[in-house]
Amino acid sequence: MKIQSVNPYTEQIVESYMLLSDVALEEKVQVARRAFSTWSGFSAEKRASFFPAVASTLRARKEAYAYLMTQEMGKPIREARAEVEKCAWVCDYYAQHGPSFLQEEVIPTEATKSYVRFDSLGVILGVMPWNFPFWQVFRFAVPTMIAGNTCLLKHASNVPGCALAIEDVFSKSGLPPSIFTTLLISAKAVTRLIETDLVDGVSLTGSNIAGEQIGASAGKMIKKQVFELGGSDPFIILEDAHIEAAATTAVKARFLNTGQSCIAAKRFIVMEQVADAFIASFTKAFHALKVGNPKEDTTDIGPLARKEFVQELTAQLADAQSKGAKVIYGPEVPATGFFFQPAMVLGARQGMRVVDEEVFGPIAPFLIVKSHQEAVQLANATPFGLGASIWSRNLPVAEQMASQIQAGSIAINDLVKSDPRLPFGGIKKSGIGRELSSYAIKEFVNVKTVVVQGGV
């Protein structure tokens, strides 16, 4: 069976790839298990010492990797370059701090000695999405490997070239063989793999449907799992916000990666007193966006990653219009390619799909509220809880509101973004567990208590 990489700008097939047979799959996983025996025996310092070279490889080949992302999933080339740099950053961060995060923790008790170790688990499967095809792999894999595990990657089927290139990054950088292995396999093969003893944990970034399916398989086998799923992040504008700065950032927060981001701003909740001013400022920046060839440095919005996404967004927008919303369209889009014309939705409300569902593309709905309490209630009126932005000059008020918002990350006077130094993840249906910072490196470990009595 084959999968195809399709350029979403040209609609042309880039390359076809053969999926692994069941026999080849098991062989690769068994090799990764054998590699774990050696890798886990290294000190954390020795494991971490490989990763400055990984960062160097990424930076040296940044243009090639950025081009590959743009070709396979349509990411604007400027953003693709930034993604490669961020991957290098996470390598540098864990190379420096990973060993200290894994140090034994001494806890005084009545015993002669009592402490906690953080021992590796084994072989960890990463099921990763197409929208940030390098970053989401690296933020999972780097801390997981420094913790002493080996990693398997099942990447999204539309970015197989990126998946193989990532494996090559680690190989080129001198990591021992099979510490990181890309598996070109089907979704059904993933389920079968999880339901064997060949893997010891699973990390998923993807849709809620994928989370339910993989969670059921991992749960049946009682395996550790970390999930980062969907989001419908509120972007809240209070009456004392800096309107121009908020609007400029709001446009970036909504349309980064052509709106195909779990932590994109997806619902703009605006206090009535400043609604007209904010929408006017947003509209100005919105119309200044350039839609077109993602390989051009000046392009802000490229094509969607897949053709079927255009149909889904069209249906969500049509639902809002049928229920009385006013749509303002942005720049015209090319006739060829998987493009969706950016849109603002005025008069949005609960009951519309653009509010109640995750909208994974360049649609911006606006909801007007009369009070802070109403803003919080509306922000929390979603099954998701990934991130939220709050804009106000009154920081104590904004921080108090942040304590009431049900989300894993809150940005005050900024957009939500991941940072290797800070934990990242969601609550409710946005996921379980955390990535990045010291929290991520302890997700796939055995938190082992050791109590010692007696001795000389």
N, C-alpha and C positions, 0 to 999 in steps of 0.2 A: 504494500500500500504506500502511496505517495502523498506528501503535502506540498503545497505550492506557496512560494513567497510572491505576492502581487504588489507592485508599486501602486499605491492609492492615488498618485497624481497622474500617472500615465495610463493606469488600468492594465498595464502589461505584466506578464509573468516574468519575474526576475530569475527564479530558479526553482527546480523541483527537487525534493529530497525524499529518499526512501525511509520509511519508518523501520525501527528495529524489529526483528523477529523476536518471538518469545525466548528463544534460545540465546540470541545475542544479548537481549535485555538482562536475562539472569546472569550471564557471564560478566557483564559490566558491573552489575551490582555486587556479585561475589568478589570481584577484584577490589571494589571500593571497601568491602568489609575487611578484606585482608590488609588493605592499606591503612584502615583504621587502627589495626593492632599496633602498627609501627608509629603512626602519627600521634596517637593518644599517649604513647610512651615518651614523647618529647616533652620537655618543659614548656610552659606557656611562653617563656622568653624566646626559646628557640623557634616555636611556631610563629610567634609575632615577627621574628626577624626576617621572614620571607616577604612581608607585605610592603615594605618600602620599595622593593623592586617591582611589585605589582603596580603601585602608584606610578612609578617611573614609566613602565610599559604603557599604561593608559595615557599618560601625558605625551609620550613620544608618538603615539599613534592616534592621537585625538581626532584628527581630521578624518582618518579612515573609519573610525568607529562612529563618528557623528554622521558621516555620509551613509553608512550602513543603516543606522536608525531611520534617517530621513527617507531612504529608499524603501525600507520595508514597511514603515507605519506612518510616514508622512509628517513626522515632527519637524517644525521649522528648524533650519540648520543652526541658527544661533542658540536655540534651546538645547539642541542635541550636543553641541560643544560644551555647554554648561553642565549637562548631565554627565559627560565623561569626567569633567573636572571634579564634580561632586563625588563620583566613585573613587577618584584618587584621594580625595579628602577623607573619606571613610576608611580607606586603607591606612593612611597616615595616622588617623586618630586612634584606631585600635592597635596599630603597631606600637604606639607610644603608651597607651593606657590599658590595653587588654590584660597584660600580665598582672597589673596591680588590682584590677577588678576581680581576678581569680584567686587572689591570695587567701590562704586559710583565715577564717575569722574565729578568733579565740573568744570564748564566752565563759566567764568565771562561774563556777558552780562549786559544790562541796567536793567534787572529784579532784584527783590529782591534776588532771588536765581535761579540758573539754573544748572541742573546737568543731568548726564546720568546714568541710572540704567541698570543692566544686569540681566534680569529676565528669568527664565527657560521657555522653549517652551512647553514641555509635554512629550509624549512618542516618542522615537526616535528608528527607526529600523536600525540595522547594518547588512548589507549583506557582509559577510566576506569570504576570500579565504582560500585555504588549505595550501599554501606554507609556511606561518608563522602562524600556526593555533592558537597559543596563543598570540603572540605579536600584530598581527594586530587587534585582538579583544580588547586587553587591551588598546592599544593606542587610540582607538576610545571610549571605554566605560568609562574609568576612568575620563577624563575631562568632558565628557558629563554628567555623574552622579553627579560629584561634582558641576556642574553648576545647578543642581536641577532637571534634567530630569530623567525619568526611561528609561531603555534600553531593547530592544528586539534583540535577535540574531538569524539571519538565517545564519547558517554556511554552508560551502561547503558540498555537500552530501557525500564526501568520508572521512570526519573527524567528524562523529557524536559523537564518544566517547570523543573527545577533546571538542566539544561543550557542552556536558553535564557535563564534568569535570570542565569547566570554571564556569558554573552556580553554581556548588558545591563549588568552591573556595570562591565565594562571600557569599554563605550560611554559610559555615564553619567559615567564618571570622566575622560573626555577623551582616552583613547588614540586614536591615528589609526585610521581604519577598517581592518578586516580584519587587524589584528595578532593578534587572537584571534577565531576563527570556530567556532561550533558547527555540526556536521553531523548532522542526523537521518538516519542511514543504517543499513542492515542489516549484520550480521556479514559476509555475503558481499561487500558493497560495500567493507568495510574491507580484506579480502584483495586485492580487485582494485586498490584504491587503493595499497596498499603495493607491489604488484608493477608499479607504473608509476614513471616518473621525476618524478612530481608531488610526492612527499614525500621528505625526505632523512634521516629518522630516525623512530623510534617509541618511545614510552614506554607501558608497559602496567602497570596494577595490576589484578590479577584472578586467576582460577583457573589451576591448572597446565595444564589442558586448553587454555585460551585462550593460555597462554604457549607451549605446544608448537605450536599452529597459527600464531600470529602470528610466533613465532620462525622457523618454517620459511619463511614468506613473506619476512620481512626478511632472513634468512640467504641465501636464494636471490638476493636483489638486493644483497647485501653492504651492508646499511644498519645504521647505529648503532642500538642498542637498549638500553633500560633496563627491566628487569622487576622488579616487586615482586609476588610470587606468594603462595602459601599459607603457613601456619604451623601448627605444633603445639607452641607454646611450653611448656616445662616451668617449673613454679613450685616451687622446691626449698626445703623446710623442714628446716634442720639442727637438731641437738639443743639448741643454745644460742640458738635464735631467740626473739625476743620474740613469744610465741604470739598474744596478743590483737591486736597491731598487724599481724602477718602475716595472720591470719585475716580481719580487717576489710578489708585491702587485697586479699586473695585474692578475696573476694566481688566487690569492685569490678572487679578485673582480669578475672574470668571473665564477669561479667554486664553490663559496660558495652556499650552499643549492642545490648542483648538478646543478648549473646554473639556478635554478628556482626562480628567484627574479626579481621584476620589476626594481630595481635599480642596478642590476648586470651590470658590464661593458660588453657591447654587440658589440661594434665596436671599434677596436684598430686602431687609426689614427696616423701614425708614420711619422715623418720627414725623408726624403730620406737619409740624412747624417748618421742617426743612426739606420736605419731600420735593417740592417744585425745584428748589435750588440744586439739590443733589441730582435729581433726574436730568436737569438741564446740563449740569457739568458732566455727568456720565455720558449723556448723548453726544456731547461734543467730542469726547475722547473715543467713544464708540465708532463714530463715523470716520475718525482718523486712522482706524486700523487698516492695514493692507492685507488683502486676501490674495493668495496666488501660489506660485511655485515655491514649495518649501525649501528648495535648495538655494534660494536667493536670500542674502543676508537681511534684506529689508522686509521680508515677509513676516507678518505677525500671526496669521491664521492660515494653516494649510488644509489639506483634505482630511476627512475622517479616515480612520484606519481601515474600515471595511464598508462595503457598499450597503449592507443591511442596516448599518447604523443611521444612514440617511433616511431610510424608511421609518425607523423608530422615532427619530426626532420629528419628522414630518407629522406623524400621528400624534405625538405629544403636543405639538404646537397647534395643530388643528383642533384638538380637544379644548385648549384654552380659548381659541377664537369662537368656537361653538357655544361657549359658556359666558361670552360677553367681554373677554379681554381684548385690549387693543394691542396690535403688534406693530412695532417699528422695526423695519428691516435695515440692516447695515450694508456694507459694501457688496457690490455685485460679485458673483463667483464665476470662475471659468466654466465653460460648457463641458469640458472633459475632466474627469477625476471625481473622487467621492466627496464632493463638496456639499456643504450645507450653508445656506446664507445666514449669517449671524442675525439674531433677533432679540429685541427687548420686548418683554410682555408687561404692559401696564394694566393695572386693575386685576392683578393675579390674586387668587384667594384659595383657601383650602377647598378641596373638591375638584380642583383642576390637576391634571396629571403632572404639569410642570412644577407644581408645588408638592404634591403628595408622593411622587416618585423621584428616584435619582435621575437627573437629566445629564447624560454623558455627552455633552457637545455644546456648541456656542449659542445657548439660549439663556437669557437673563430675565427672570421674573421679579417684579417689584410688588411688595406688600406694604401698605401704609398702616401705621398703628398710632394710637393716641396716648399711650402711657408706657413706662418702662415695664410694668407688670405684663401688659399685653405683649410687648416685644419678647419677654422671656417665655411666656406661655406659647407663643407662636414658634419661637426658636426650638422649643422642646417638643412641639407637636409633630413628631416624626419618629419612625422606628429606628432612625440612624443616630449616631452620636460620635462622629469622628472629630470634627473641628468646628470652630466658630471664630468670627472676628467681631470685635466691638470697637466702635469709634466714638471717642469723647475726649474733651480736654480735661474733664474732671476724673482723674485717675482713681480716687477712692470709690466713686460711683461705678466706674467701669469694672474695677476689681470685685466689688460686691456683686455686680451682675454676673461676672465670670464665675463666681462661686455657685450661682444658680443654674448655669447652663449645663446641660447634660452632654458633655463631650470630652474626648480625651486630650484635646489641645485647644487652648484659647489664645488668640493673638489680639492684643489691645493696640489699636492704632497701627496695625500691620496686617498683612495677609498670613494665612496659615501656611507653614512650610516645615518640612522635616529638616532636622539638624543632627548630625552624628552625636553631639554632646547632650541631647535631650531625648527623653523617652517619647516614642511615637506609637500611637494605636488608638483604638476606639472602644466605646461601650455600646450597650444595646446591640443592634444588629450590624454595627460597624466593626465588630471583631472581638477577639479575646487575646490577651497577652500583649507584650510590648516589643517593639523593635528599637534599635539604637540605644546609645548611652550604656551605662553599666547594667541596666535592666535586661537588655537584649542578650548579652553574653551569658546570662544566667538562666535563660529560658530553656536551652537544650543542654542542661547539666543535671547530674544527680547531686542534689543538695544533701550531702552526707554528714550526719552527725557522728562524731567519734568521742567517746568518753573513756578516759584512762584512769584506772585506780591502781594504787600501789606503785611498785618500782623501787629501785635502789635510792 
